[in-house]
Amino acid sequence: MQFRSIKFRIPFIIIVFSTITVVVTGLLLQYIALKDLESGAAEKNQIIAGMVGNHIDQYVEDASSIVKTAGSFSSMSYGDLSKVESEIFRIYDNFDHFDLIFYMNADARMIFSKPTNENVKDRVYTDRNYYWEIIKEKREVSISPLLISSVLEMPHFIIAAPVYDLGDEPVGLIGAGIPLSNIQQVIHKTQQDFPGHIWLLDERGTIAVGPNEGALKSLEPIENYEVNAGGQQLDLKTLISRGETSSYSFTRAGTQYYGSVAFVASTGWTVIVEQDEAAFFKDLKDFNYKLTVVVAMVVMISLIIGWLMANRITAPVYGLVAQVRRMTRGADGALNPTEPTEPTEPPEPANLRSYPQAFDEIGELSAAFTEMRTQLRYHIEQLESAYQKENRLQEYLNNILYSVNNGILVVGQNREITLFNRAAEEMTGFSAEDRIGTSIDVFLEDLGLDLKAQMDQALDFGRTYKEIGASMQVEQGDRRYLRMGVSPVVDGAGETIGAVFLFRDVTRQVLMEDELRREDRIRAFGELSASIIHDIGNPLAGIANLIELVRSENCPEPLKDEVLNLLESEVSGLNSMVINFLEFTRSSGKTRTKEKLATMLENTLRLMQSEISEKQVDIKLSPMEDLPEIFVDKRAIKQVLFNLIRNAVQAVAPAAGGQIDIDAVVDLKTVRISIKDNGAGMDENQLEKLFQPFNTTREEGTGLGLFIAYNIIREHGGRIHANSEPGRGTEFVVVLPLEEGADV
């Protein structure tokens, strides 16, 4: 067989390639295994530390549940200590979780225990932290640090649960000791084949379980030494004090050690796991041996498979070449290039298939390529057609979005504007060409719209805002009012990929509403003027009569003084009426700013403090620190609050017990203010006339305060009403919109 033959070269290339691939892969795996030795050690230690911590946590949870159950049973014994003793001794006999169980009273004296020790009979255990946590701090369960048992004279942990009296006050506690041998068994069962060392520390760093066999006789802290944790040099105790699961390494006596720190969730205990590098190099040697065997097997299998595949690949080509050569020669074996002959089917060569025309592997390959070319051309045409349809559909949708009357603005996840339709251009005065690709934050800032919070909520949390009132200044100096909605755009997986702004121009509607309010105000002004003319007439007539009386020569001096006092009272009443009338005629709500409702309420109460104190009224003001700012005419709303609170103060009984509750609640679009008193209340007839001008039940009142308050709230797009029953007090409710220009 010639070395230049394809029958030799293809098998040779496959064999060489397979051998090189397997060998290089093996060396690469060995290199990666060597490089990942330290990270593998840290990960393995973390897994072991976590498993040990979880098993100890489960053991402590089970033990705590038993002790809490004993405490609950003892609380239901209603002071019968014999029942308590019987119950906890039964637990000691039936559960192997504890080496000691006892009952301690509220004076920190151990009443009885199992087992017992007469030497500690009169001892007071106020030095035990579990006593203070259960009796004084009233915790449901307490787990002590490691301590030396005064009964057993051995280290153990104490789990304590309270025993309550009928008033749910702790009168004692049930305590149970967890022996360190049980915890050592838990660790041994978890990692009995682990070649390294495992420590368990209490929250103060005292060793509870260590690598040395045998029970501990004293309390010893863990050795503190320098370690490297994440490239940072620090001592072990500092690393533990961070309270975070972490890995570290250190060198001792020329040997590298790898360790991990984990924590028991329910107790704050620390699990430390350490291994030296010898254990990991043993694993690496085992890996190298297994890798060598695998590489050898793969090389042998590759040689066999490569040779078989090479023969199978080259056989059709060799047969095709042989047949082509026979077909180009005559029967005598000589070439005849000048006389064409009819193609004849050549005989099938020995040990080869017949490969007539295009039915061999090469022919099938050619046919497959031809079919693939046809299918590819067809699919390209289909793809082009689908692309054109997609473009037409996209253009159609863009035309729809561009033609609608509402402004539409689309923002991507990167906060850049991707669509800006014609209506948006007309409303904002900006062109789509200038704004597409720019930041939505810059766009909102240029318009003076404070909508960054809503945009963040839509993009980050998928929140939808249906109606947001906003206004902006246009180039001509006029103000344009908008209603805006913000919705998230989600993909098929439900992930937020952007947001859509839909806004419409409601300037005409707002102006019409303002005009209607002005007309209502004019009508109210007319009604009020007519009422004032009517109500001023009577006092003026009375004043004229009194003046005539004073001019009379027969009027005695005492009578003159009385008449002058009456004149002063009538003039004062007329003056109050005129002042209230002027307050009403002032235009409210023209200069609205963002104000804190809590601040306005506090300032109003501060102005009325003397009157409130004089009447000994108890004001209950709910917490309002989280209330948002609202767009209002500050002076007008303070006047409303002043009138409502003053009415409530005057309505409560002058005797002790007068109370006013002031509360404010926020929903999605409004803030609801409630001012409720416990005064005499009103009947239905009084409620119907409540907001009419000159309607008052007090001799010194003008009857205009609530009328003015009603009109101010309406001008702010809000509403006001009262709830009252005779003998059950009165509640005034004011509802105001949160957004500027909105109605409720």
LOKE-583530 format. One line per 2 residues: their letters; for each residue x, y, z of C-alpha. Coordinates in Angstrom, 3 decimals, decimal comma. Layout:
<nodes>
a = X Y Z | ...
</nodes>
This chain:
<nodes>
mq = 0,000 0,000 0,000 | 1,435 3,360 -1,039
fr = 1,870 6,038 1,618 | 0,375 8,602 -0,753
si = -2,789 6,551 -1,146 | -5,953 7,975 0,374
kf = -6,613 4,581 1,898 | -3,511 5,091 4,024
ri = -3,636 8,827 4,615 | -7,225 9,009 5,911
pf = -6,740 6,261 8,553 | -3,364 7,720 9,442
ii = -4,784 11,234 9,915 | -7,715 9,922 11,996
iv = -5,438 7,858 14,206 | -2,949 10,706 14,709
fs = -5,711 13,217 15,353 | -7,492 10,928 17,854
ti = -4,257 10,170 19,676 | -3,219 13,827 19,888
tv = -6,717 14,890 20,983 | -6,907 12,311 23,761
vv = -3,381 12,979 25,009 | -3,803 16,766 24,922
tg = -7,190 16,474 26,631 | -5,671 14,305 29,350
ll = -2,805 16,728 29,925 | -5,213 19,671 29,941
lq = -7,461 17,960 32,484 | -4,431 17,212 34,642
yi = -3,326 20,841 34,413 | -6,830 22,086 35,269
al = -7,057 19,653 38,184 | -3,729 20,908 39,497
kd = -4,737 24,549 39,095 | -8,114 23,970 40,750
le = -6,602 22,163 43,735 | -6,943 25,092 46,108
sg = -10,438 26,117 44,938 | -11,522 22,470 45,082
aa = -10,203 22,189 48,616 | -12,109 25,293 49,675
ek = -15,323 24,111 48,043 | -15,068 20,636 49,591
nq = -14,417 22,097 53,036 | -17,357 24,485 52,656
ii = -19,681 21,633 51,709 | -18,558 19,565 54,691
ag = -18,817 22,525 57,086 | -22,288 23,339 55,771
mv = -23,455 19,723 56,143 | -22,142 19,514 59,694
gn = -23,751 22,867 60,566 | -27,113 21,773 59,109
hi = -27,124 18,466 61,015 | -26,206 20,166 64,294
dq = -28,863 22,807 63,656 | -31,477 20,077 63,131
yv = -30,364 18,290 66,297 | -30,610 21,507 68,340
ed = -34,007 22,328 66,811 | -35,320 18,886 67,831
as = -33,949 19,280 71,352 | -35,379 22,831 71,625
si = -38,796 21,563 70,516 | -38,763 18,909 73,256
vk = -37,822 21,458 75,938 | -40,445 23,973 74,718
ta = -43,076 21,220 74,824 | -42,055 20,418 78,401
gs = -42,332 24,115 79,288 | -45,821 24,334 77,746
fs = -46,976 21,218 79,669 | -45,530 22,588 82,888
sm = -47,351 25,916 82,316 | -50,618 23,975 82,109
sy = -49,879 22,213 85,425 | -50,918 25,427 87,247
gd = -48,171 25,287 89,863 | -48,346 21,525 90,572
ls = -44,597 20,851 90,768 | -45,160 17,108 91,115
kv = -46,628 17,041 87,614 | -43,755 19,163 86,327
es = -41,241 16,817 87,929 | -42,966 13,749 86,521
ei = -43,086 15,228 83,005 | -39,458 16,348 82,743
fr = -38,156 13,098 84,319 | -40,207 11,185 81,738
iy = -38,533 13,220 78,982 | -35,101 12,474 80,442
dn = -35,849 8,741 80,536 | -37,321 8,543 77,029
fd = -35,095 10,898 75,028 | -31,328 10,502 74,715
hf = -30,857 14,156 73,718 | -30,008 15,304 77,254
dl = -27,532 14,483 80,032 | -29,399 16,675 82,572
if = -32,905 18,080 82,994 | -34,105 20,385 85,754
ym = -36,728 22,891 86,925 | -35,556 26,342 88,145
na = -37,860 28,848 89,837 | -37,993 32,621 89,265
da = -35,439 33,126 92,082 | -32,805 31,205 90,049
rm = -32,871 28,184 92,402 | -32,843 24,650 91,007
if = -35,883 22,961 92,643 | -35,240 19,449 91,295
sk = -33,145 17,815 88,592 | -32,239 14,474 87,121
pt = -29,596 13,385 87,888 | -29,177 15,230 91,177
ne = -26,211 16,661 93,062 | -26,690 17,619 96,703
nv = -23,596 19,838 96,613 | -25,427 22,473 94,559
kd = -28,758 22,315 96,354 | -28,681 25,892 97,689
rv = -26,899 27,515 94,768 | -28,425 30,573 93,057
yt = -27,927 30,536 89,240 | -28,182 34,224 88,495
dr = -24,817 33,932 86,682 | -26,409 31,879 83,911
ny = -27,416 33,831 80,825 | -30,357 31,537 80,109
yw = -31,944 32,557 83,444 | -31,939 36,254 82,467
ei = -33,110 35,604 78,906 | -36,079 33,451 80,010
ik = -37,175 35,083 83,302 | -36,240 38,718 82,653
ek = -36,270 39,096 78,864 | -39,173 36,610 78,475
re = -37,778 34,753 75,483 | -39,502 31,603 74,250
vs = -36,290 29,586 74,269 | -32,670 30,226 75,255
is = -29,510 28,317 74,341 | -26,536 28,978 76,572
pl = -22,876 29,191 75,641 | -20,742 26,205 76,603
li = -20,508 25,987 80,403 | -19,380 23,620 83,142
ss = -22,409 21,925 84,683 | -22,556 22,409 88,439
vl = -24,493 19,131 88,707 | -22,450 16,937 86,348
em = -19,174 18,880 86,573 | -18,836 18,409 82,811
ph = -19,087 20,892 79,930 | -22,405 21,022 78,090
fi = -24,938 23,393 76,542 | -28,213 24,300 78,255
ia = -31,521 24,746 76,410 | -34,135 26,537 78,518
ap = -37,861 27,267 78,008 | -40,207 29,306 80,265
vy = -42,962 28,050 82,567 | -45,810 30,593 82,788
dl = -48,481 31,277 85,401 | -52,102 32,073 84,570
gd = -51,164 35,673 83,804 | -48,571 34,593 81,198
ep = -45,735 35,722 83,442 | -42,671 33,424 83,722
vg = -42,506 31,733 87,134 | -39,693 29,372 86,304
li = -37,947 27,512 83,520 | -37,255 24,010 82,266
ga = -33,568 23,484 81,468 | -31,940 20,572 79,649
gi = -28,270 19,888 79,049 | -26,978 18,812 75,622
pl = -23,940 16,556 76,124 | -20,970 17,200 73,883
sn = -20,756 13,474 73,154 | -24,106 13,650 71,323
iq = -22,907 16,530 69,156 | -19,669 14,625 68,497
qv = -21,754 11,670 67,314 | -23,710 13,955 64,978
ih = -20,445 15,202 63,448 | -19,024 11,672 63,191
kt = -22,153 10,358 61,448 | -22,065 13,248 58,997
qq = -18,395 12,856 57,959 | -17,085 9,589 59,349
df = -14,633 9,155 56,425 | -13,417 12,753 56,396
pg = -9,579 12,792 56,632 | -9,305 16,335 58,066
hi = -10,170 17,975 61,374 | -13,523 19,433 62,516
wl = -14,102 21,867 65,406 | -17,357 23,183 66,883
ld = -17,155 26,486 68,810 | -19,821 28,250 70,830
er = -20,637 31,916 70,186 | -17,728 33,009 72,454
gt = -15,149 30,952 70,536 | -14,891 28,179 73,181
ia = -14,130 24,700 71,839 | -17,128 22,382 72,242
vg = -15,994 19,545 69,945 | -12,490 19,099 68,603
pn = -10,524 16,546 66,588 | -9,149 14,876 69,728
eg = -11,161 11,937 71,014 | -12,499 11,959 74,555
al = -14,698 14,295 76,566 | -13,602 17,832 77,370
ks = -13,006 18,605 81,046 | -12,571 22,378 80,823
le = -13,464 25,391 78,666 | -10,685 26,294 76,249
pi = -10,767 28,882 73,441 | -9,752 28,021 69,897
en = -6,133 28,740 69,015 | -5,795 32,055 67,201
ye = -3,411 32,091 64,228 | -2,835 34,059 61,044
vn = -4,790 32,923 57,945 | -5,212 34,095 54,366
ag = -8,862 34,651 53,420 | -9,480 35,881 49,890
gq = -6,001 37,442 49,660 | -6,367 39,221 53,018
ql = -4,150 38,430 56,014 | -6,008 38,321 59,319
dl = -6,286 36,162 62,410 | -8,805 33,325 62,720
kt = -10,889 34,949 65,460 | -11,356 38,088 63,360
li = -12,495 35,921 60,450 | -15,012 34,129 62,702
sr = -16,307 37,416 64,134 | -17,480 38,491 60,670
ge = -20,226 35,863 60,877 | -19,879 34,917 57,200
ts = -19,251 31,519 55,615 | -15,724 31,763 54,210
sy = -12,604 29,793 53,285 | -8,981 30,360 54,233
sf = -5,513 28,823 54,084 | -2,385 28,933 56,235
tr = 1,042 27,326 56,511 | 2,310 25,544 59,590
ag = 5,616 23,699 59,890 | 6,060 23,816 56,120
tq = 2,664 22,219 55,425 | -0,158 24,014 53,662
yy = -3,611 23,753 55,244 | -7,013 24,636 53,809
gs = -9,996 25,480 56,005 | -13,577 26,728 55,936
va = -15,828 28,429 58,481 | -19,620 27,900 58,626
fv = -22,264 28,711 61,232 | -25,155 26,900 62,895
as = -28,155 29,078 62,040 | -30,215 28,714 65,223
tg = -27,382 29,086 67,774 | -24,556 31,172 66,307
wt = -22,088 28,315 66,880 | -19,123 28,023 64,522
vi = -18,057 24,954 62,512 | -14,408 24,903 61,391
ve = -13,149 22,319 58,875 | -9,428 21,962 58,005
qd = -7,403 19,616 55,785 | -3,737 19,573 54,922
ea = -2,457 19,455 51,352 | -1,466 15,781 51,634
af = -5,131 14,735 51,537 | -5,716 16,680 48,340
fk = -2,520 15,453 46,661 | -3,662 11,906 47,438
dl = -6,860 12,635 45,511 | -4,782 14,141 42,705
kd = -2,559 11,030 42,505 | -5,631 8,826 42,337
fn = -6,989 11,069 39,623 | -3,725 10,879 37,638
yk = -3,686 7,086 37,835 | -7,289 6,807 36,692
lt = -6,669 9,392 33,975 | -3,674 7,423 32,661
vv = -5,754 4,243 32,450 | -8,566 6,090 30,720
va = -6,168 7,735 28,245 | -4,612 4,375 27,355
mv = -8,011 2,792 26,826 | -9,237 5,708 24,750
vm = -6,103 5,613 22,572 | -6,547 1,905 21,894
is = -10,238 2,255 21,161 | -9,549 5,280 18,955
li = -6,964 3,277 16,983 | -9,449 0,493 16,324
ig = -12,406 2,770 15,576 | -10,238 5,062 13,443
wl = -8,968 2,182 11,344 | -12,503 0,805 10,825
ma = -13,900 4,208 9,980 | -11,011 4,938 7,623
nr = -11,622 1,692 5,749 | -15,335 2,380 5,565
it = -14,733 5,902 4,296 | -12,072 5,005 1,750
ap = -13,725 1,813 0,431 | -16,418 3,655 -1,618
vy = -13,862 6,087 -2,992 | -11,464 3,254 -3,874
gl = -14,273 1,284 -5,555 | -15,428 4,354 -7,466
va = -11,877 5,046 -8,667 | -11,403 1,417 -9,749
qv = -14,678 1,349 -11,669 | -13,974 4,689 -13,352
rr = -10,620 3,358 -14,475 | -12,221 0,180 -15,892
mt = -14,927 2,198 -17,648 | -12,313 4,387 -19,376
rg = -10,492 1,307 -20,789 | -11,686 -1,044 -23,434
ad = -12,061 -4,759 -23,046 | -8,422 -5,100 -23,882
ga = -7,468 -2,630 -21,269 | -6,344 0,102 -23,754
ln = -7,719 3,619 -23,614 | -9,964 4,681 -26,547
pt = -10,547 8,404 -26,358 | -11,781 8,923 -29,949
ep = -14,601 6,440 -30,263 | -17,365 6,968 -27,840
te = -19,033 3,880 -26,560 | -22,263 3,253 -24,724
pt = -21,687 3,139 -21,016 | -21,882 -0,328 -19,674
ep = -22,262 -1,423 -16,120 | -18,862 -2,599 -14,935
pe = -18,602 -5,813 -12,995 | -18,525 -5,454 -9,238
pa = -14,927 -5,777 -8,108 | -13,980 -8,309 -5,518
nl = -14,756 -7,349 -1,913 | -16,343 -4,066 -3,170
rs = -19,936 -2,994 -3,692 | -21,183 -1,968 -7,089
yp = -21,344 1,837 -7,402 | -23,325 2,361 -10,616
qa = -24,003 5,867 -11,809 | -25,046 8,061 -8,868
fd = -26,189 5,408 -6,411 | -22,983 5,009 -4,407
ei = -21,907 7,064 -1,393 | -20,353 9,750 -3,556
ge = -23,451 9,815 -5,748 | -25,675 9,993 -2,703
ls = -23,512 12,816 -1,406 | -23,870 14,636 -4,740
aa = -27,635 14,071 -4,745 | -27,824 15,242 -1,151
ft = -25,907 18,412 -2,033 | -28,207 18,980 -5,021
em = -31,288 18,511 -2,858 | -29,780 20,719 -0,165
rt = -29,095 23,433 -2,739 | -32,699 23,225 -3,947
ql = -34,061 23,264 -0,419 | -31,696 26,082 0,533
ry = -32,851 28,168 -2,430 | -36,487 27,470 -1,464
hi = -35,924 28,390 2,178 | -34,022 31,536 1,179
eq = -36,969 32,567 -0,961 | -39,345 31,802 1,940
le = -37,103 33,762 4,303 | -36,999 36,732 1,935
sa = -40,797 36,589 1,581 | -41,234 36,405 5,387
yq = -38,761 39,257 5,813 | -40,706 41,400 3,343
ke = -43,974 40,568 5,127 | -42,371 41,403 8,458
nr = -41,133 44,713 7,083 | -44,574 45,519 5,677
lq = -46,227 44,596 8,996 | -43,667 46,652 10,920
ey = -44,208 49,581 8,579 | -47,985 49,172 8,967
ln = -47,743 49,134 12,765 | -45,389 52,124 12,731
ni = -47,851 54,008 10,539 | -50,655 53,209 12,999
ly = -48,563 54,322 15,975 | -47,443 57,413 14,100
sv = -51,001 58,331 13,076 | -52,887 57,932 16,369
nn = -53,926 61,123 18,168 | -52,468 60,082 21,509
gi = -48,775 60,596 22,127 | -46,802 57,328 22,269
lv = -43,229 57,040 23,487 | -41,402 53,697 23,885
vg = -38,330 53,304 26,113 | -35,911 50,351 26,103
qn = -34,403 48,645 29,141 | -31,358 50,906 28,722
re = -33,699 53,924 29,277 | -33,237 55,157 25,688
it = -36,211 56,312 23,581 | -36,903 53,935 20,676
lf = -40,226 55,291 19,342 | -41,620 58,840 19,292
nr = -44,823 59,286 17,256 | -46,260 62,344 15,527
aa = -48,741 63,180 18,304 | -45,860 63,151 20,803
ee = -43,995 65,604 18,570 | -46,999 67,947 18,418
mt = -47,667 67,808 22,166 | -44,075 68,264 23,323
gf = -42,629 70,397 20,537 | -39,678 68,004 20,106
sa = -38,940 66,081 16,920 | -38,618 62,293 16,826
ed = -35,311 62,632 14,991 | -33,801 64,583 17,886
ri = -35,231 62,395 20,666 | -34,958 58,775 19,434
gt = -31,821 57,234 20,933 | -31,607 59,765 23,769
si = -32,242 59,203 27,471 | -35,819 59,323 28,792
dv = -34,497 61,054 31,930 | -33,177 63,966 29,835
fl = -36,489 64,146 27,954 | -38,543 64,307 31,176
ed = -36,155 66,902 32,617 | -36,481 69,069 29,477
lg = -40,290 68,950 29,813 | -40,136 69,659 33,554
ld = -42,025 66,420 34,332 | -41,230 64,688 37,627
lk = -41,930 61,099 36,481 | -38,572 59,427 37,161
aq = -39,994 57,395 40,079 | -42,848 56,015 37,936
md = -40,381 55,141 35,151 | -38,130 53,297 37,608
qa = -41,106 51,340 38,975 | -42,250 50,359 35,463
ld = -38,782 49,253 34,268 | -37,557 47,594 37,466
fg = -40,750 46,135 38,979 | -43,241 45,993 36,083
rt = -45,688 48,426 37,701 | -48,430 50,088 35,606
yk = -49,682 53,676 36,054 | -52,973 54,389 34,253
ei = -53,644 58,065 35,000 | -50,918 60,545 35,930
ga = -51,746 64,232 35,789 | -48,953 66,488 34,541
sm = -48,451 69,917 33,028 | -45,664 71,558 31,062
qv = -44,738 74,936 29,607 | -44,905 75,185 25,797
eq = -42,933 77,549 23,606 | -45,707 80,185 23,386
gd = -45,655 80,569 27,182 | -48,954 78,738 27,709
rr = -49,287 75,698 29,953 | -50,315 72,344 28,478
yl = -52,013 69,736 30,655 | -51,534 66,015 30,029
rm = -52,929 62,701 31,245 | -50,151 60,113 31,103
gv = -49,987 56,341 31,515 | -46,857 54,233 31,982
sp = -46,879 50,480 31,284 | -44,065 47,904 31,176
vv = -43,248 46,029 27,958 | -42,666 42,309 28,587
dg = -41,320 39,580 26,346 | -42,601 36,026 25,966
ag = -40,752 34,955 29,114 | -42,449 37,641 31,190
et = -39,259 39,712 31,527 | -39,549 43,505 31,378
ig = -37,719 44,800 28,295 | -38,930 48,386 28,258
av = -41,816 50,744 28,990 | -44,502 52,586 27,013
fl = -45,633 56,164 27,694 | -49,166 56,912 26,467
fr = -50,218 60,525 26,941 | -53,084 62,663 25,740
dv = -53,593 66,408 25,712 | -56,359 67,368 28,161
tr = -55,609 71,104 28,139 | -59,004 71,938 26,673
qv = -60,770 69,756 29,234 | -58,825 71,316 32,118
lm = -59,548 74,842 30,853 | -63,237 73,982 30,518
ed = -63,258 72,623 34,063 | -61,575 75,817 35,278
el = -64,209 77,830 33,415 | -66,986 75,782 35,027
rr = -65,398 76,361 38,430 | -65,283 80,093 37,737
ed = -68,950 80,027 36,715 | -69,796 78,069 39,874
ri = -67,858 80,643 41,846 | -69,728 83,498 40,168
ra = -73,057 81,818 40,963 | -71,941 81,194 44,530
fg = -70,741 84,802 44,688 | -74,158 85,977 43,535
el = -75,944 83,807 46,072 | -73,592 84,976 48,793
sa = -74,001 88,626 47,786 | -77,786 88,305 47,866
si = -77,602 86,610 51,254 | -75,239 89,275 52,589
ih = -77,476 92,081 51,311 | -80,395 90,418 53,035
di = -78,466 89,682 56,242 | -76,870 93,149 56,393
gn = -80,250 94,854 56,073 | -81,586 93,772 59,440
pl = -78,467 94,768 61,444 | -78,356 98,128 59,629
ag = -82,000 98,816 60,473 | -81,274 97,911 64,070
ia = -78,218 100,174 64,114 | -80,289 103,092 62,715
nl = -82,905 102,656 65,477 | -80,199 102,516 68,141
ie = -78,599 105,704 66,786 | -81,978 107,491 66,940
lv = -82,363 106,290 70,496 | -78,935 107,667 71,482
rs = -79,739 111,050 69,861 | -82,887 111,298 71,915
en = -82,572 113,856 74,732 | -84,507 111,600 77,062
cp = -81,995 108,732 76,799 | -80,320 108,192 80,211
ep = -76,583 107,546 80,437 | -76,820 103,836 81,493
lk = -79,064 103,204 78,508 | -76,618 105,016 76,220
de = -73,797 102,691 77,387 | -75,972 99,649 76,746
vl = -76,904 100,979 73,286 | -73,246 101,659 72,446
nl = -72,340 98,105 73,442 | -75,104 96,784 71,179
le = -73,831 98,998 68,341 | -70,291 97,674 68,835
se = -71,575 94,058 68,767 | -73,595 94,632 65,579
vs = -70,685 96,381 63,832 | -68,334 93,522 64,849
gl = -70,768 90,984 63,378 | -70,995 92,963 60,140
ns = -67,180 93,217 60,043 | -66,812 89,405 60,388
mv = -69,369 88,922 57,641 | -67,464 91,262 55,301
in = -64,093 89,598 56,103 | -65,503 86,150 55,293
fl = -67,054 87,526 52,145 | -63,657 88,904 51,074
ef = -62,008 85,561 51,850 | -64,494 83,870 49,563
tr = -64,017 86,352 46,717 | -60,237 85,820 46,653
ss = -59,235 83,477 43,853 | -58,043 80,174 45,356
gk = -55,705 77,599 43,834 | -53,980 79,856 41,318
tr = -50,543 79,478 42,868 | -50,335 75,821 43,835
tk = -47,128 74,257 45,052 | -46,048 70,900 46,438
ek = -46,712 70,970 50,167 | -46,461 68,439 52,989
la = -49,890 67,752 54,487 | -48,343 66,760 57,829
tm = -46,590 70,153 58,111 | -49,783 72,090 57,340
le = -51,721 70,098 59,976 | -49,009 70,636 62,592
nt = -48,847 74,399 61,882 | -52,643 74,690 62,102
lr = -52,723 72,866 65,448 | -49,909 75,106 66,701
lm = -51,973 78,223 65,839 | -54,944 76,831 67,801
qs = -52,917 75,543 70,747 | -54,210 78,153 73,217
ei = -57,884 77,515 72,365 | -57,337 73,728 72,509
se = -55,621 73,990 75,890 | -58,296 76,331 77,244
kq = -61,073 73,851 76,383 | -58,944 70,883 77,540
vd = -59,509 69,042 74,248 | -57,482 65,863 73,614
ik = -56,103 65,840 70,034 | -55,244 62,381 68,617
ls = -53,034 62,917 65,536 | -52,145 59,766 63,577
pm = -48,531 59,334 62,319 | -48,126 61,156 59,007
ed = -44,380 61,015 58,292 | -44,898 58,881 55,151
lp = -47,573 61,081 53,573 | -46,556 62,321 50,090
ei = -46,515 65,949 49,013 | -49,627 67,280 47,240
fv = -50,224 70,193 44,851 | -52,355 72,757 46,748
dk = -52,825 76,429 47,474 | -51,140 76,358 50,870
ra = -53,018 79,370 52,313 | -56,433 78,105 51,190
ik = -55,980 74,528 52,460 | -54,664 75,811 55,812
qv = -57,830 77,928 56,039 | -59,949 74,781 55,415
lf = -58,067 72,816 58,070 | -58,330 75,733 60,521
nl = -62,114 76,023 60,027 | -62,728 72,270 60,357
ir = -60,533 71,810 63,455 | -61,956 74,958 65,077
na = -65,509 73,731 64,454 | -64,557 70,392 66,047
vq = -63,000 72,152 69,079 | -66,131 74,275 69,535
av = -68,392 71,221 69,056 | -66,950 69,047 71,840
ap = -68,395 69,316 75,321 | -66,618 71,944 77,473
aa = -66,391 69,393 80,280 | -63,517 66,894 80,477
gg = -63,526 64,153 77,875 | -63,547 66,207 74,670
qi = -61,526 64,391 71,971 | -60,690 65,035 68,305
di = -59,152 62,321 66,080 | -57,208 63,517 63,007
da = -56,150 60,903 60,466 | -54,913 60,828 56,846
vv = -54,862 57,826 54,486 | -53,284 57,632 51,001
dl = -54,401 55,400 48,154 | -53,185 55,317 44,541
kt = -54,550 58,728 43,471 | -55,926 60,578 46,519
vr = -55,306 61,487 50,141 | -58,254 61,219 52,572
is = -58,244 63,508 55,641 | -60,593 62,720 58,541
ik = -61,347 65,146 61,433 | -63,667 63,450 63,946
dn = -64,975 64,813 67,264 | -67,071 63,290 70,056
ga = -69,377 66,265 70,377 | -73,174 66,470 70,284
gm = -73,457 65,586 66,587 | -76,069 66,753 64,040
de = -79,379 65,508 62,680 | -80,247 65,003 58,989
nq = -81,786 68,459 58,662 | -78,569 70,117 59,892
le = -76,423 67,950 57,595 | -78,445 68,987 54,515
kl = -77,806 72,710 55,213 | -74,238 72,221 56,464
fq = -72,376 73,834 53,535 | -74,932 76,559 52,774
pf = -73,894 80,170 53,497 | -74,968 81,729 56,814
nt = -75,940 78,362 58,245 | -74,695 78,261 61,837
tr = -75,753 76,903 65,229 | -73,595 79,316 67,247
ee = -74,618 82,845 68,146 | -71,142 84,225 67,431
gt = -70,756 82,361 64,117 | -71,228 83,842 60,627
gl = -72,115 80,585 58,868 | -69,538 81,175 56,117
gl = -66,606 79,010 57,288 | -67,877 75,670 55,929
fi = -69,299 77,348 52,817 | -65,845 78,785 52,007
ay = -64,140 75,472 52,858 | -66,534 73,634 50,509
ni = -65,699 75,950 47,584 | -61,921 75,782 48,239
ir = -61,943 71,974 48,178 | -64,014 71,933 44,974
eh = -61,553 74,346 43,301 | -58,800 71,856 44,152
gg = -60,667 69,074 42,353 | -61,559 67,392 45,659
ri = -64,653 66,719 47,706 | -65,775 67,266 51,297
ha = -68,631 65,710 53,250 | -69,679 65,111 56,856
ns = -70,916 62,034 58,749 | -72,845 62,688 61,941
ep = -75,551 61,400 64,272 | -77,042 63,148 67,283
gr = -75,118 62,230 70,413 | -72,347 60,394 68,487
gt = -70,129 63,225 67,259 | -69,282 64,474 63,772
ef = -66,653 63,430 61,202 | -65,559 65,752 58,377
vv = -63,891 63,950 55,437 | -61,780 65,829 52,867
vl = -60,518 63,992 49,761 | -57,816 65,692 47,626
pl = -56,047 64,446 44,464 | -52,324 63,660 44,720
ee = -51,461 64,805 41,196 | -51,717 68,360 39,900
ga = -54,795 69,013 37,771 | -56,533 65,730 38,705
dv = -60,083 65,351 40,048 | -61,588 62,837 42,465
</nodes>
